[in-house]
Amino acid sequence: MAAPDVISCFSALDELIQIIYEGVERFVLLSAIDDAARAWVVHVALHGTGRWWRGAWSEQDLLRLAGPSASEQVLEGWADKIADAIVQGGAGIGDWAPGAGARIHLQLTLGHAPDKPLRLALVEIPAEQAAAHAARVFCSIATEAQSRKCRLIGGPPAAQTYTYTPTPAAGAASTEAPPANKSDAANARGLEAPAKRPAAPSGSAGEGRTKIAASTSAKPTPTPATAAGTSKPARPPPRGASLANPNKKARKFEAVEFESDDE
């Protein structure tokens, strides 16, 4: 069985960048895989100064970390753990001292072993070498920016479009389109008519109610003027008839005479 390509298994650590906060200081961490040197290379720069530090692990260092007989899957697993520690903020600067020549290191806290962080020694590099490395980094950034229309961060701003929908005024005419022809209008009225017409009753009872309604509606209701014009004048009661009951004769009363006391 052929030995795995150790550097290829650690490709997850290539082209990573992160900000590290150490007290009031800020550091920029750059992680890369150097195929020519067959090593994992880390550069750290102190914000606001021209100071850079460099650290590297060779293939032998990586094998000592994962095990001399580690398989390809094991090596890739270690690479993913280290990459997660960098991305998720698990990187720090150990033994930080601002003085020149201070021996500091990159400290990586892995999720599965927080009490046993990895330590990568960092050595400060000369200013000329630091400037050359910074120029290479900016050249790489400019090359990547060509796919974004040479913008340093992100792509071109998206054009904003606005749409305006006018609100119809109160009492405005309906915007409903008229029917295309008369037949369409007739069809529309025909569809609406059944919904408004009550259902006809079924059976003989329904027919009877229909006839009664028709006869009732056929007879006109007499108005007061019509009733007054068509009525006949009442005939006076016959002579000698009782006023209380015209069919009976009136009673005759004879005058009663009383004799005088003088007689």
C-alpha positions as CSV (number, residue, x, y, z in Angstrom):
1,M,0.0,0.0,0.0
2,A,1.5,3.4,-1.1
3,A,2.1,6.0,1.5
4,P,-0.4,9.0,1.4
5,D,0.7,12.4,0.2
6,V,0.9,14.2,3.5
7,I,0.9,17.7,2.1
8,S,-2.1,17.0,-0.2
9,C,-4.0,15.7,2.8
10,F,-3.6,19.1,4.6
11,S,-5.0,21.1,1.7
12,A,-7.8,22.4,4.0
13,L,-5.2,24.7,5.6
14,D,-4.4,26.5,2.4
15,E,-5.4,30.1,1.8
16,L,-6.9,30.8,5.2
17,I,-7.0,34.2,6.8
18,Q,-8.2,35.2,10.3
19,I,-8.0,38.1,12.9
20,I,-6.5,37.2,16.3
21,Y,-7.2,39.4,19.3
22,E,-4.6,39.3,22.1
23,G,-5.3,41.9,24.7
24,V,-5.4,45.3,23.0
25,E,-3.4,44.0,20.0
26,R,-4.7,42.6,16.8
27,F,-2.9,40.1,14.6
28,V,-3.5,38.9,11.1
29,L,-3.0,35.2,10.5
30,L,-2.3,33.8,7.1
31,S,-2.2,30.0,6.6
32,A,-0.9,28.4,3.4
33,I,0.4,25.1,2.1
34,D,3.8,25.4,0.4
35,D,4.1,22.6,-2.2
36,A,7.7,23.5,-3.0
37,A,8.8,23.4,0.6
38,R,6.4,20.5,1.4
39,A,5.3,22.3,4.5
40,W,2.4,24.1,6.2
41,V,3.5,27.7,6.5
42,V,1.9,30.4,8.8
43,H,2.6,34.1,8.7
44,V,1.4,36.5,11.5
45,A,1.5,40.3,11.2
46,L,0.9,42.8,14.0
47,H,-1.7,45.4,13.1
48,G,-0.4,49.0,13.0
49,T,3.3,47.9,12.6
50,G,5.5,46.4,10.0
51,R,6.4,43.4,12.1
52,W,5.8,39.8,10.8
53,W,6.4,36.4,12.2
54,R,6.7,33.1,10.4
55,G,6.2,29.5,11.5
56,A,6.2,26.1,9.6
57,W,5.5,22.4,10.0
58,S,7.2,20.0,7.6
59,E,5.8,16.6,6.5
60,Q,7.7,15.0,9.4
61,D,6.1,17.4,11.9
62,L,2.7,16.6,10.5
63,L,3.3,12.9,10.7
64,R,4.4,13.2,14.3
65,L,1.1,14.9,15.0
66,A,-1.1,12.4,13.3
67,G,1.1,9.3,13.7
68,P,3.8,7.8,11.5
69,S,1.4,5.2,10.0
70,A,-1.7,7.5,9.8
71,S,-3.9,6.8,6.8
72,E,-5.1,9.4,4.4
73,Q,-8.5,9.8,6.2
74,V,-6.7,10.4,9.5
75,L,-4.5,13.0,8.0
76,E,-7.4,14.8,6.4
77,G,-9.3,14.6,9.8
78,W,-6.4,16.4,11.5
79,A,-6.3,19.1,8.8
80,D,-10.1,19.7,9.2
81,K,-9.7,20.0,13.0
82,I,-6.9,22.6,12.7
83,A,-8.8,24.5,10.0
84,D,-11.9,24.6,12.2
85,A,-9.8,26.0,15.1
86,I,-8.6,28.8,12.9
87,V,-12.0,29.6,11.4
88,Q,-14.0,29.4,14.6
89,G,-11.6,31.7,16.6
90,G,-9.6,29.0,18.4
91,A,-6.2,30.6,17.5
92,G,-4.2,32.8,19.8
93,I,-0.8,34.2,20.4
94,G,1.1,32.6,23.2
95,D,3.8,34.2,25.3
96,W,3.3,37.5,23.6
97,A,5.8,40.2,24.3
98,P,6.3,43.4,22.3
99,G,10.1,43.4,22.6
100,A,12.3,42.5,19.7
101,G,13.4,38.9,19.6
102,A,10.6,37.6,21.8
103,R,9.9,33.9,21.4
104,I,6.2,33.7,20.7
105,H,4.1,30.9,19.2
106,L,0.8,30.3,17.6
107,Q,-1.6,28.5,19.9
108,L,-4.4,26.4,18.4
109,T,-7.2,25.1,20.7
110,L,-8.8,22.1,19.1
111,G,-12.4,21.2,20.0
112,H,-11.7,17.7,21.1
113,A,-8.8,18.6,23.4
114,P,-9.2,22.2,24.8
115,D,-6.7,21.5,27.6
116,K,-4.0,20.4,25.1
117,P,-3.6,23.1,22.5
118,L,-1.2,22.8,19.6
119,R,1.8,25.1,19.6
120,L,3.6,26.3,16.5
121,A,6.8,28.4,17.2
122,L,6.9,31.8,15.4
123,V,10.1,33.6,14.5
124,E,10.1,37.3,13.6
125,I,11.4,37.9,10.1
126,P,13.4,41.0,8.9
127,A,11.5,44.0,7.5
128,E,12.7,43.4,3.9
129,Q,11.4,39.8,4.0
130,A,8.2,41.0,5.6
131,A,7.6,43.6,2.9
132,A,8.3,41.1,0.2
133,H,5.8,38.7,1.7
134,A,3.2,41.5,2.0
135,A,3.7,42.3,-1.7
136,R,3.0,38.7,-2.6
137,V,-0.2,38.7,-0.6
138,F,-1.4,41.9,-2.3
139,C,-0.6,40.4,-5.7
140,S,-2.7,37.4,-4.9
141,I,-5.5,39.6,-3.8
142,A,-5.4,41.7,-6.9
143,T,-5.4,38.5,-9.1
144,E,-8.6,37.2,-7.3
145,A,-10.2,40.7,-7.6
146,Q,-10.1,40.5,-11.4
147,S,-13.1,38.1,-11.3
148,R,-15.0,40.8,-9.3
149,K,-14.3,43.7,-11.8
150,C,-11.2,44.5,-9.8
151,R,-13.1,45.3,-6.6
152,L,-11.1,44.7,-3.4
153,I,-14.1,43.4,-1.4
154,G,-17.1,41.8,-2.9
155,G,-18.6,42.2,-6.3
156,P,-20.1,45.2,-8.1
157,P,-23.1,46.8,-6.3
158,A,-26.4,45.5,-7.6
159,A,-28.5,48.2,-9.3
160,Q,-31.6,49.0,-7.3
161,T,-34.9,49.1,-9.1
162,Y,-38.0,50.7,-7.8
163,T,-41.6,50.0,-8.8
164,Y,-44.6,52.3,-8.3
165,T,-48.1,51.2,-8.2
166,P,-50.6,54.1,-8.2
167,T,-53.5,53.9,-5.7
168,P,-56.9,54.4,-7.4
169,A,-58.7,57.5,-6.2
170,A,-62.1,57.3,-4.4
171,G,-65.0,57.2,-6.9
172,A,-62.8,56.3,-9.8
173,A,-64.3,54.3,-12.6
174,S,-63.9,50.6,-12.5
175,T,-61.0,49.4,-14.6
176,E,-62.8,46.1,-15.4
177,A,-62.6,45.5,-19.2
178,P,-66.0,45.6,-21.0
179,P,-67.2,42.4,-22.7
180,A,-65.7,41.9,-26.1
181,N,-69.1,41.5,-27.9
182,K,-72.9,41.3,-27.2
183,S,-72.9,37.5,-27.0
184,D,-70.3,37.6,-24.1
185,A,-72.5,40.1,-22.3
186,A,-75.6,38.0,-22.8
187,N,-73.8,34.9,-21.6
188,A,-72.6,36.8,-18.5
189,R,-76.2,37.9,-17.7
190,G,-77.4,34.3,-18.3
191,L,-74.9,33.0,-15.7
192,E,-75.9,35.6,-13.1
193,A,-79.7,35.1,-13.5
194,P,-80.0,31.6,-12.0
195,A,-78.2,32.7,-8.9
196,K,-80.7,35.5,-8.3
197,R,-83.9,33.5,-9.2
198,P,-85.4,31.5,-6.3
199,A,-85.9,27.8,-6.8
200,A,-89.4,26.8,-7.9
201,P,-91.4,24.6,-5.4
202,S,-92.1,21.1,-6.4
203,G,-95.4,19.1,-6.3
204,S,-99.0,20.1,-6.3
205,A,-98.5,22.4,-3.3
206,G,-96.1,24.5,-5.3
207,E,-98.5,24.7,-8.2
208,G,-101.3,25.8,-6.0
209,R,-99.2,28.5,-4.4
210,T,-98.2,29.6,-7.9
211,K,-101.9,29.9,-9.0
212,I,-102.9,31.8,-5.9
213,A,-100.0,34.2,-6.3
214,A,-101.0,34.8,-9.9
215,S,-104.7,35.4,-9.2
216,T,-103.8,37.7,-6.3
217,S,-101.4,39.7,-8.5
218,A,-104.0,39.8,-11.3
219,K,-106.7,41.6,-9.2
220,P,-106.1,45.3,-9.0
221,T,-106.3,46.9,-5.6
222,P,-109.1,49.5,-5.6
223,T,-108.0,53.0,-4.7
224,P,-110.1,55.4,-2.6
225,A,-110.9,57.5,-5.7
226,T,-112.1,54.4,-7.6
227,A,-114.2,53.1,-4.7
228,A,-115.9,56.5,-4.3
229,G,-116.7,56.7,-8.0
230,T,-118.2,53.2,-8.3
231,S,-120.3,53.2,-5.1
232,K,-124.1,54.0,-5.5
233,P,-125.8,56.6,-3.3
234,A,-127.8,55.2,-0.4
235,R,-131.6,55.4,-0.8
236,P,-133.6,57.3,1.9
237,P,-135.8,55.1,4.1
238,P,-139.5,54.9,3.1
239,R,-142.0,57.1,4.8
240,G,-143.3,55.8,8.0
241,A,-140.3,53.6,8.5
242,S,-138.4,53.5,11.7
243,L,-135.1,55.4,11.6
244,A,-133.5,52.8,13.8
245,N,-134.7,49.9,11.7
246,P,-136.0,50.9,8.2
247,N,-137.7,47.5,7.7
248,K,-140.2,48.3,10.5
249,K,-142.9,50.9,10.7
250,A,-142.5,53.8,13.0
251,R,-144.7,53.8,16.1
252,K,-147.4,56.4,16.4
253,F,-147.7,58.4,19.5
254,E,-151.0,60.1,20.5
255,A,-151.0,63.3,22.5
256,V,-152.3,62.9,26.0
257,E,-154.5,65.7,27.2
258,F,-154.9,66.4,30.9
259,E,-158.0,68.1,32.3
260,S,-157.6,71.5,33.9
261,D,-158.0,72.0,37.6
262,D,-160.5,74.8,36.9
263,E,-163.1,72.4,35.5
